Amino acid sequence: MTKGNNKEPRTDSAEYVKRKAFFDQLITVYGRKPVLEILQDESLQIYRVHLADSNRDGGIIDQIKQQAAARNIEVCFHSRPALSRILRNSKQDQGAACDIHCPGYQPYEQALQKTMNGAIIALDGVTNPQNLGMIIRSVTASPAHGLLLPSKGTADISPLVIKASAGTLFKGNILRCDSLLAALKDFQSRGYALCTLSSHQSTPITEFAPTGPVVFVLGNESEGVSKEIMALSDHRVGIPMANGVESLNVAVTAALIAFRL
């Protein structure tokens, strides 16, 4: 006789859920100078420092070790291949990385379980690191709640993004998703209106007055919002242009939208 699968559904302990939530909020930054600068900023909560065991002593590596020791931060040593696997970046890590705990950096599903005040800005295929950093800075400074950021098809969080964000990357609300299309459908099911930017048959941003929560999607620097997401949108909003100008840089557009909404 074959025994059936009568296992009870797994129930995670409160401690496990708490630890998972903590690790979900870690941003790992690589590069010797970025790591040292982050360690010198005492307003940031550093979980761990990672160093390649092949690093030569002296210079900035010694400064990293000293800063970590002064702040009582654990330093983990790895072989070069192991560190590359952790960071998924073997060309630019420079043998140094650190994990920063950022309470606003979380899976979007966690954010949907809470009350969010302000609009959500979502990015569809924004691949330029400087644009991403400037968008993060604008959204963090604005009345918008935060940024919905897919893990694929968008610029990676890198030292260039951190620099362009002027450090605001660690302070704002960044909601992660694997599939932007699936995440937007979830937001719609929770009562959010989905708005996309369009120059055709669109409502001028100065006249757009949403009556409920809104997710505003900004598209790729050259191709705009994808057809699948455009088809899903509830509203199309446009920014009136003068003097024959066709469009604005996506980072400038994000700032206008974030502060307007």
Backbone bond lengths (Angstrom), bond angles and torsions (degrees), N, CA, C in turn:
res aa  C-N    CA-C-N  psi(-1)  N-CA   C-N-CA  omega(-1)  CA-C   N-CA-C  phi
1 M - - - 1.465 - - 1.526 109.15 -
2 T 1.322 117.20 133.36 1.451 121.70 179.44 1.520 109.69 -86.72
3 K 1.302 114.63 129.98 1.464 120.21 -179.29 1.521 109.79 -83.10
4 G 1.306 117.31 129.38 1.453 121.10 -179.99 1.515 112.14 -77.52
5 N 1.320 115.65 168.40 1.461 121.73 178.41 1.525 108.52 -88.86
6 N 1.341 115.39 101.04 1.466 120.35 -177.71 1.524 112.08 -108.59
7 K 1.334 115.55 24.21 1.465 118.48 -178.35 1.521 110.72 -66.18
8 E 1.316 115.17 141.25 1.456 120.52 176.03 1.530 108.89 -72.28
9 P 1.340 118.58 149.81 1.465 120.30 175.77 1.526 110.13 -58.52
10 R 1.324 115.19 139.58 1.467 119.91 -178.10 1.517 110.75 -65.85
11 T 1.301 116.31 133.13 1.461 122.46 174.85 1.522 107.66 -117.86
12 D 1.317 116.38 111.71 1.458 119.93 -178.51 1.519 110.49 -73.26
13 S 1.321 115.22 142.23 1.464 120.21 178.98 1.518 109.57 -69.93
14 A 1.318 115.43 159.10 1.464 120.72 178.88 1.528 110.39 -61.54
15 E 1.324 116.55 -36.04 1.463 120.66 -179.94 1.529 110.31 -66.19
16 Y 1.347 116.42 -42.49 1.463 120.17 178.66 1.535 110.75 -62.13
17 V 1.323 116.46 -45.55 1.461 120.82 -179.89 1.519 110.69 -60.62
18 K 1.333 115.96 -40.76 1.462 120.71 -179.78 1.530 110.80 -65.04
19 R 1.334 116.23 -44.31 1.467 120.46 -179.86 1.532 110.89 -65.85
20 K 1.327 116.49 -41.23 1.463 119.76 179.21 1.523 110.65 -62.37
21 A 1.334 116.83 -42.60 1.458 120.75 178.95 1.526 110.65 -61.33
22 F 1.346 115.86 -38.41 1.475 120.03 179.36 1.521 109.80 -63.84
23 F 1.327 117.34 -48.81 1.462 120.51 -177.17 1.528 111.70 -68.95
24 D 1.325 117.42 -27.90 1.457 120.59 175.35 1.528 111.89 -65.43
25 Q 1.316 116.63 -19.77 1.462 121.35 -176.31 1.522 112.85 -100.39
26 L 1.328 117.05 15.44 1.465 120.73 178.31 1.526 110.61 -93.39
27 I 1.325 115.35 133.79 1.461 122.03 171.46 1.525 106.93 -112.15
28 T 1.315 117.08 124.82 1.458 121.44 179.47 1.516 109.61 -97.87
29 V 1.327 115.29 125.03 1.466 122.67 -178.46 1.522 108.57 -114.85
30 Y 1.322 117.19 137.36 1.456 121.16 -178.47 1.523 110.79 -118.42
31 G 1.346 114.71 163.04 1.467 120.96 -179.40 1.518 110.05 108.25
32 R 1.332 116.91 136.02 1.475 120.05 -174.16 1.527 113.33 -63.88
33 K 1.315 116.88 -49.16 1.468 119.03 -178.56 1.528 112.06 -66.62
34 P 1.356 118.90 -45.94 1.465 118.27 176.75 1.525 113.11 -58.18
35 V 1.352 117.41 -40.02 1.467 120.47 179.79 1.524 110.44 -64.06
36 L 1.324 117.25 -44.59 1.468 120.05 179.88 1.524 110.83 -62.85
37 E 1.330 117.29 -43.56 1.468 120.34 -179.65 1.521 111.29 -63.35
38 I 1.317 116.64 -37.93 1.467 120.52 178.80 1.528 110.45 -66.98
39 L 1.319 116.69 -42.04 1.472 120.37 178.29 1.526 111.40 -63.09
40 Q 1.305 117.09 -30.54 1.471 120.72 -179.13 1.523 112.27 -78.31
41 D 1.329 116.99 -12.97 1.465 121.31 178.23 1.530 108.73 -92.56
42 E 1.307 117.21 99.59 1.467 121.35 -174.51 1.521 113.25 -73.00
43 S 1.329 117.06 -6.93 1.473 119.13 176.41 1.527 111.41 -78.31
44 L 1.344 117.16 -12.97 1.454 121.37 -179.03 1.522 110.27 -96.51
45 Q 1.318 116.00 138.93 1.461 121.76 178.75 1.528 108.86 -93.21
46 I 1.327 116.36 110.78 1.458 121.91 -178.10 1.526 108.61 -97.59
47 Y 1.322 115.73 128.32 1.463 120.34 179.81 1.523 111.26 -85.64
48 R 1.329 117.23 -52.89 1.461 121.59 -179.44 1.519 110.45 -147.85
49 V 1.335 114.20 155.64 1.462 121.81 169.65 1.521 107.56 -112.18
50 H 1.316 116.90 139.00 1.463 122.22 179.18 1.524 108.83 -117.88
51 L 1.340 116.66 128.94 1.460 121.38 178.33 1.519 110.14 -130.20
52 A 1.326 116.29 146.22 1.459 120.80 173.70 1.523 108.57 -75.61
53 D 1.332 117.16 135.02 1.465 119.08 -178.48 1.526 112.54 -71.51
54 S 1.341 116.70 -6.89 1.459 120.31 177.27 1.526 112.91 -91.03
55 N 1.347 117.17 -2.34 1.465 120.00 178.38 1.527 110.53 -61.47
56 R 1.310 116.62 138.51 1.462 120.51 174.59 1.525 109.45 -78.58
57 D 1.318 115.80 141.75 1.458 119.71 176.74 1.527 110.32 -68.41
58 G 1.325 113.89 158.07 1.455 119.45 178.52 1.509 111.83 105.78
59 G 1.325 115.87 167.17 1.454 122.00 175.83 1.516 113.91 57.76
60 I 1.318 115.99 -137.36 1.458 121.45 -172.81 1.533 112.14 -69.41
61 I 1.345 117.83 -27.00 1.464 120.03 177.81 1.526 109.67 -64.97
62 D 1.327 117.58 -42.75 1.467 120.30 176.90 1.525 111.13 -64.09
63 Q 1.324 117.15 -37.70 1.472 120.16 178.46 1.527 111.07 -64.14
64 I 1.335 115.84 -39.48 1.471 120.01 177.62 1.518 110.07 -62.00
65 K 1.330 116.62 -46.31 1.468 120.69 179.67 1.523 111.16 -61.74
66 Q 1.331 116.80 -42.02 1.467 120.95 -179.00 1.521 111.22 -65.76
67 Q 1.346 116.47 -43.30 1.465 119.64 178.75 1.524 111.13 -63.84
68 A 1.334 116.46 -41.57 1.460 120.08 179.10 1.518 110.79 -63.76
69 A 1.335 117.24 -42.16 1.466 120.94 179.34 1.522 110.84 -64.71
70 A 1.329 116.74 -40.30 1.467 120.75 -179.16 1.519 111.63 -64.72
71 R 1.340 116.93 -29.55 1.467 120.90 -179.14 1.529 111.85 -100.59
72 N 1.327 115.92 5.28 1.478 121.49 178.65 1.522 111.49 58.32
73 I 1.342 115.22 45.50 1.460 122.08 179.66 1.524 108.76 -103.81
74 E 1.316 116.36 132.97 1.453 121.28 -178.82 1.531 110.93 -65.69
75 V 1.335 115.23 136.16 1.465 121.62 175.29 1.527 108.04 -112.52
76 C 1.337 116.61 123.63 1.469 122.19 179.01 1.524 108.69 -108.07
77 F 1.320 115.62 134.60 1.465 120.95 179.76 1.525 109.10 -105.83
78 H 1.333 115.22 137.67 1.457 121.18 -176.74 1.527 109.41 -135.07
79 S 1.315 116.35 156.22 1.452 119.58 168.60 1.530 108.13 -68.31
80 R 1.314 116.44 159.56 1.467 119.73 179.49 1.532 112.33 -56.31
81 P 1.352 118.25 -47.86 1.476 118.31 178.86 1.528 112.51 -61.11
82 A 1.343 116.95 -38.49 1.467 119.77 -179.28 1.529 110.73 -66.84
83 L 1.331 116.54 -41.16 1.470 119.98 178.91 1.520 110.32 -65.34
84 S 1.314 116.76 -38.93 1.469 120.06 178.06 1.518 111.44 -63.42
85 R 1.336 116.33 -37.21 1.476 119.41 178.02 1.522 110.80 -67.24
86 I 1.334 117.17 -39.55 1.463 121.03 179.25 1.527 110.51 -62.70
87 L 1.328 115.82 -44.48 1.466 120.83 -173.73 1.521 112.83 -91.33
88 R 1.340 116.40 -16.82 1.461 121.78 -175.25 1.527 110.58 54.84
89 N 1.339 114.70 37.00 1.461 121.09 179.27 1.523 108.03 -155.63
90 S 1.326 116.71 101.04 1.457 120.31 -176.43 1.521 113.21 -94.64
91 K 1.340 117.70 -9.73 1.457 120.27 -173.91 1.521 113.58 -96.85
92 Q 1.326 117.72 -26.26 1.459 119.75 -172.50 1.522 114.35 -121.99
93 D 1.346 118.39 1.73 1.464 118.23 -174.36 1.516 112.98 -73.34
94 Q 1.360 118.43 -22.12 1.459 122.99 177.94 1.528 112.42 56.92
95 G 1.321 117.08 22.66 1.450 120.59 176.50 1.508 115.11 73.17
96 A 1.337 117.79 18.95 1.469 120.29 -178.25 1.523 110.11 -148.35
97 A 1.329 115.55 141.04 1.461 121.57 176.88 1.523 108.90 -158.18
98 C 1.317 116.53 164.91 1.470 120.28 174.55 1.520 109.68 -150.13
99 D 1.335 115.28 152.71 1.464 123.02 178.38 1.525 108.65 -101.82
100 I 1.327 116.75 123.36 1.462 121.79 179.68 1.519 108.57 -109.32
101 H 1.324 116.22 131.91 1.467 119.84 177.78 1.523 108.82 -86.66
102 C 1.332 115.60 118.48 1.467 122.31 -177.85 1.526 108.37 -124.34
103 P 1.339 117.93 102.92 1.468 120.53 -176.09 1.524 114.09 -56.55
104 G 1.332 118.32 -27.58 1.451 120.71 -178.46 1.509 114.10 -84.28
105 Y 1.334 117.52 -5.47 1.461 122.81 179.91 1.516 107.94 -95.79
106 Q 1.328 117.02 110.58 1.461 119.26 -170.29 1.529 110.60 -159.84
107 P 1.326 117.69 159.85 1.470 119.70 172.97 1.520 110.19 -61.53
108 Y 1.315 116.40 143.23 1.464 119.26 -175.82 1.527 111.99 -62.12
109 E 1.347 116.94 -27.80 1.462 119.98 -179.29 1.531 111.02 -60.78
110 Q 1.337 116.70 -36.12 1.466 119.90 177.73 1.521 110.78 -65.57
111 A 1.318 116.07 -41.63 1.463 119.75 -179.13 1.524 111.44 -65.88
112 L 1.337 116.97 -35.57 1.460 120.47 -179.04 1.525 112.46 -65.37
113 Q 1.322 116.94 -20.11 1.459 120.70 179.51 1.523 112.06 -80.11
114 K 1.332 116.46 -7.35 1.457 121.25 -177.20 1.527 109.97 -116.98
115 T 1.317 115.82 168.73 1.459 121.01 174.81 1.518 109.02 -81.68
116 M 1.323 116.43 125.41 1.458 121.16 179.01 1.517 109.71 -113.30
117 N 1.300 116.63 130.02 1.457 122.15 178.79 1.520 109.49 -102.76
118 G 1.312 116.53 127.18 1.458 120.25 -179.83 1.515 111.93 101.21
119 A 1.313 115.14 163.78 1.460 121.78 -177.87 1.521 111.23 -72.65
120 I 1.329 115.32 159.26 1.457 122.94 172.61 1.526 107.56 -106.39
121 I 1.317 116.60 131.93 1.457 121.53 174.24 1.525 107.71 -102.98
122 A 1.323 117.90 124.31 1.465 122.63 -179.29 1.526 109.24 -112.94
123 L 1.335 115.79 145.46 1.457 121.15 -179.12 1.522 110.47 -113.24
124 D 1.319 115.42 129.75 1.461 122.22 -179.49 1.531 108.66 -116.42
125 G 1.339 115.78 90.53 1.457 119.60 174.60 1.514 115.78 81.26
126 V 1.325 118.73 28.88 1.469 121.09 175.82 1.531 108.16 -81.47
127 T 1.325 116.86 109.06 1.464 121.21 -169.59 1.526 114.37 -105.88
128 N 1.310 118.41 -9.57 1.458 120.97 -179.12 1.531 110.00 -83.44
129 P 1.343 118.66 120.03 1.469 120.96 -176.65 1.524 113.43 -59.12
130 Q 1.334 117.16 -39.39 1.465 119.17 -179.53 1.522 111.21 -66.90
131 N 1.326 116.48 -39.76 1.464 119.34 175.91 1.522 110.77 -61.82
132 L 1.341 116.60 -44.55 1.463 119.73 179.82 1.516 110.95 -60.68
133 G 1.319 117.43 -45.29 1.464 120.39 179.61 1.516 112.80 -61.44
134 M 1.329 116.41 -42.73 1.468 119.63 179.61 1.524 111.30 -68.17
135 I 1.338 116.98 -35.67 1.465 120.03 176.54 1.521 110.20 -63.75
136 I 1.330 116.74 -44.61 1.471 120.20 178.40 1.522 110.46 -58.15
137 R 1.324 116.24 -43.80 1.471 120.27 179.88 1.523 111.38 -61.44
138 S 1.339 116.92 -46.90 1.472 120.60 -178.43 1.522 111.55 -64.61
139 V 1.339 116.84 -45.87 1.465 120.35 -178.20 1.524 110.71 -64.81
140 T 1.326 117.34 -40.09 1.464 120.72 179.42 1.521 111.31 -64.04
141 A 1.328 117.07 -35.55 1.467 121.24 -178.48 1.519 113.16 -80.94
142 S 1.324 117.41 -14.41 1.461 121.84 -171.57 1.530 112.32 -93.52
143 P 1.347 116.84 175.00 1.473 120.13 174.30 1.529 113.70 -71.00
144 A 1.352 118.15 -9.14 1.468 120.55 179.28 1.526 109.59 -61.55
145 H 1.336 116.03 150.52 1.468 119.22 -179.35 1.517 111.34 -70.78
146 G 1.342 117.24 -43.26 1.449 118.48 -176.93 1.510 112.71 175.71
147 L 1.336 114.56 -170.01 1.448 123.30 -173.78 1.521 110.08 -115.66
148 L 1.329 116.93 130.51 1.463 122.59 174.74 1.525 107.07 -96.08
149 L 1.348 116.30 116.20 1.460 121.59 -168.81 1.527 110.66 -124.64
150 P 1.335 118.36 113.36 1.471 120.04 177.43 1.521 111.24 -73.95
151 S 1.331 116.09 150.68 1.460 120.81 -178.39 1.519 112.52 -78.60
152 K 1.331 117.57 -19.04 1.459 121.46 -179.35 1.524 109.85 -117.72
153 G 1.325 115.25 143.45 1.450 120.25 176.45 1.506 114.28 80.77
154 T 1.325 117.56 8.88 1.461 122.94 179.27 1.524 108.38 -128.92
155 A 1.310 117.27 151.88 1.462 120.87 178.79 1.525 110.76 -55.07
156 D 1.342 116.36 139.33 1.459 121.05 176.66 1.525 109.85 -69.65
157 I 1.323 115.54 153.36 1.459 120.09 173.96 1.525 107.32 -73.45
158 S 1.300 116.68 110.03 1.456 123.94 -172.64 1.524 109.83 -132.42
159 P 1.344 117.59 172.33 1.470 119.18 175.63 1.523 113.15 -55.15
160 L 1.347 117.95 -33.68 1.463 120.22 177.99 1.529 111.19 -64.75
161 V 1.328 116.11 -40.86 1.467 120.64 178.53 1.527 109.95 -66.02
162 I 1.329 116.23 -44.18 1.470 120.72 179.80 1.523 110.30 -59.83
163 K 1.335 116.13 -45.32 1.471 120.16 -179.42 1.523 111.08 -62.93
164 A 1.333 116.37 -44.76 1.465 119.98 -179.33 1.521 112.35 -66.89
165 S 1.337 116.31 -27.08 1.467 119.56 179.31 1.522 112.00 -83.16
166 A 1.346 116.81 -6.33 1.470 122.40 -177.62 1.526 111.77 55.80
167 G 1.333 116.17 37.05 1.463 121.04 176.94 1.512 115.01 82.13
168 T 1.328 118.15 -4.55 1.468 119.93 -177.73 1.532 111.82 -72.87
169 L 1.330 116.72 -13.25 1.464 121.08 177.46 1.521 111.39 -52.83
170 F 1.324 117.07 -35.39 1.461 121.27 -175.10 1.530 113.01 -87.40
171 K 1.329 117.30 -2.97 1.467 120.80 -173.52 1.530 113.63 -112.00
172 G 1.323 117.14 -22.44 1.457 119.95 -174.33 1.513 113.06 -92.44
173 N 1.325 115.13 -177.63 1.463 122.28 176.73 1.523 109.13 -96.91
174 I 1.329 116.02 111.98 1.458 121.76 176.36 1.516 107.31 -116.96
175 L 1.326 115.60 114.85 1.459 122.18 -176.39 1.519 108.56 -100.16
176 R 1.320 116.59 119.09 1.457 121.46 -175.20 1.529 111.77 -90.40
177 C 1.331 115.22 147.05 1.462 120.44 172.09 1.516 108.79 -147.55
178 D 1.322 116.86 154.79 1.459 121.05 174.65 1.530 110.09 -83.45
179 S 1.316 116.40 -49.54 1.461 121.82 179.28 1.526 109.01 -113.20
180 L 1.326 116.65 117.12 1.460 119.76 179.38 1.521 110.52 -64.35
181 L 1.332 117.13 -40.07 1.466 120.48 -179.00 1.525 111.06 -60.66
182 A 1.335 117.09 -45.08 1.465 121.05 179.78 1.526 110.84 -65.85
183 A 1.331 116.90 -40.50 1.464 120.26 179.90 1.526 111.18 -64.87
184 L 1.327 116.75 -41.39 1.464 119.86 179.67 1.524 111.33 -64.48
185 K 1.316 116.80 -36.34 1.467 119.89 176.13 1.527 110.35 -64.00
186 D 1.326 117.00 -38.06 1.472 120.61 176.57 1.516 110.84 -62.86
187 F 1.332 116.52 -44.07 1.465 119.47 179.08 1.529 110.54 -62.70
188 Q 1.322 116.84 -41.17 1.463 119.35 177.85 1.528 111.44 -61.77
189 S 1.325 116.52 -39.81 1.467 119.82 -179.54 1.522 111.69 -66.29
190 R 1.342 116.80 -19.75 1.476 121.38 177.64 1.523 111.98 -95.57
191 G 1.322 117.31 10.71 1.459 120.22 174.85 1.508 115.84 96.86
192 Y 1.332 118.20 6.16 1.462 121.07 178.09 1.525 109.80 -82.13
193 A 1.326 116.22 137.04 1.460 120.87 172.09 1.524 108.48 -84.91
194 L 1.318 116.21 139.73 1.459 121.50 -179.19 1.529 109.24 -102.72
195 C 1.328 116.01 121.21 1.456 121.70 -177.57 1.522 109.71 -117.94
196 T 1.316 116.33 136.55 1.453 121.26 176.84 1.521 109.39 -123.14
197 L 1.329 115.63 154.53 1.456 120.74 179.81 1.524 109.33 -86.35
198 S 1.319 116.61 131.50 1.454 120.66 -179.76 1.521 109.18 -151.09
199 S 1.320 115.18 145.49 1.472 119.58 177.00 1.529 111.47 -93.57
200 H 1.336 116.68 -3.26 1.463 120.90 -177.38 1.535 110.42 -115.83
201 Q 1.316 115.38 131.33 1.466 121.88 176.58 1.530 111.07 47.92
202 S 1.314 114.94 48.98 1.459 120.03 -177.27 1.523 111.45 -118.36
203 T 1.331 114.34 157.99 1.464 121.21 176.15 1.523 109.06 -86.20
204 P 1.329 119.35 128.46 1.466 119.80 177.66 1.530 110.17 -57.94
205 I 1.323 116.13 139.68 1.461 120.32 -177.09 1.526 111.59 -58.25
206 T 1.332 117.00 -29.61 1.464 121.09 179.43 1.525 112.25 -68.54
207 E 1.339 116.82 -19.09 1.463 120.42 -178.84 1.523 112.86 -106.86
208 F 1.316 116.84 -7.17 1.457 120.42 -176.56 1.521 109.74 -76.90
209 A 1.331 116.80 121.50 1.467 121.40 -177.83 1.528 109.16 -130.83
210 P 1.316 118.23 85.70 1.467 120.50 -178.76 1.520 111.42 -64.87
211 T 1.320 116.24 145.34 1.463 120.96 -179.48 1.525 112.51 -101.09
212 G 1.321 116.50 -1.26 1.463 121.04 -179.73 1.519 110.21 -150.47
213 P 1.311 117.40 -169.35 1.470 120.61 -178.74 1.530 111.51 -65.93
214 V 1.325 116.23 146.62 1.457 122.06 -172.09 1.529 111.08 -133.23
215 V 1.340 115.30 140.58 1.460 121.61 165.68 1.522 106.80 -112.85
216 F 1.317 116.35 124.68 1.450 120.72 -179.72 1.526 108.35 -109.59
217 V 1.335 116.83 125.07 1.469 121.90 -175.20 1.525 110.73 -102.90
218 L 1.335 115.45 126.61 1.459 122.09 174.02 1.519 108.83 -107.55
219 G 1.328 115.99 136.46 1.450 120.09 -173.39 1.514 115.48 -97.37
220 N 1.320 114.00 -177.08 1.458 123.92 178.63 1.527 111.31 -54.85
221 E 1.346 115.31 148.42 1.458 121.49 -175.52 1.527 113.51 -56.47
222 S 1.323 117.21 -32.10 1.464 119.58 -177.39 1.525 114.08 -111.51
223 E 1.345 117.21 -31.34 1.464 120.26 -173.59 1.524 113.80 -105.52
224 G 1.309 117.79 -10.75 1.456 120.29 179.38 1.522 112.77 76.97
225 V 1.323 116.13 -159.29 1.461 122.61 -178.84 1.531 109.54 -74.44
226 S 1.335 116.37 140.81 1.458 121.01 -179.11 1.528 111.07 -64.81
227 K 1.337 115.78 156.50 1.461 121.14 -177.87 1.525 111.85 -61.48
228 E 1.347 116.90 -38.68 1.468 120.69 -178.45 1.525 111.34 -62.20
229 I 1.322 116.05 -42.44 1.465 119.50 -178.59 1.532 110.56 -77.10
230 M 1.323 117.01 -35.47 1.466 119.45 176.42 1.531 110.35 -60.58
231 A 1.326 116.43 -39.05 1.463 120.86 179.64 1.520 111.87 -67.89
232 L 1.337 116.36 -25.61 1.458 121.73 -178.41 1.532 112.21 -82.69
233 S 1.334 117.39 -18.48 1.463 121.20 -170.08 1.531 112.75 -66.99
234 D 1.332 114.26 148.26 1.465 121.68 177.17 1.529 111.48 -91.18
235 H 1.340 116.52 -29.96 1.468 121.63 -177.69 1.526 109.04 -138.95
236 R 1.317 114.78 148.60 1.456 120.72 171.75 1.524 107.96 -117.60
237 V 1.306 115.26 124.80 1.460 121.19 -175.34 1.516 108.90 -119.10
238 G 1.312 116.88 140.94 1.454 121.18 179.98 1.516 112.18 -127.00
239 I 1.321 116.28 156.29 1.465 122.76 175.45 1.523 107.33 -104.50
240 P 1.332 118.17 114.88 1.469 120.19 -178.89 1.531 110.93 -58.90
241 M 1.324 116.48 134.45 1.458 122.45 -179.05 1.523 110.44 -112.93
242 A 1.323 115.54 148.43 1.468 121.35 177.54 1.526 109.78 -120.15
243 N 1.317 115.66 163.72 1.465 122.95 173.05 1.534 113.49 59.22
244 G 1.322 116.31 30.56 1.453 119.92 175.19 1.518 115.56 76.00
245 V 1.326 118.58 8.70 1.467 121.32 178.36 1.525 108.63 -74.22
246 E 1.328 116.65 129.54 1.462 120.88 -174.78 1.522 113.73 -86.78
247 S 1.325 117.63 -36.80 1.472 119.39 -175.56 1.518 110.62 -157.82
248 L 1.338 114.86 169.29 1.455 122.23 178.24 1.520 109.87 -115.87
249 N 1.318 116.44 158.88 1.459 121.10 171.88 1.520 109.36 -57.19
250 V 1.338 117.18 142.40 1.461 121.07 -174.92 1.525 111.90 -61.27
251 A 1.332 118.19 -32.25 1.464 120.21 179.08 1.531 110.92 -69.46
252 V 1.331 116.57 -38.63 1.466 120.37 176.52 1.523 109.91 -65.96
253 T 1.318 116.37 -42.94 1.461 121.22 177.88 1.528 111.04 -59.40
254 A 1.330 116.27 -43.63 1.464 120.37 179.34 1.520 111.35 -59.54
255 A 1.337 116.67 -41.87 1.473 120.31 179.37 1.526 111.04 -63.55
256 L 1.324 116.63 -43.42 1.468 119.97 179.92 1.526 110.75 -62.89
257 I 1.324 116.24 -45.11 1.453 120.41 -178.38 1.528 110.67 -66.50
258 A 1.328 117.13 -46.33 1.455 121.45 -175.54 1.527 112.09 -60.77
259 F 1.321 116.69 -41.63 1.457 119.60 -178.80 1.528 111.91 -80.77
260 R 1.343 116.39 -29.64 1.469 119.26 179.55 1.521 110.64 -70.23
261 L 1.346 116.91 -38.33 1.467 119.80 -175.46 1.509 112.63 -88.48
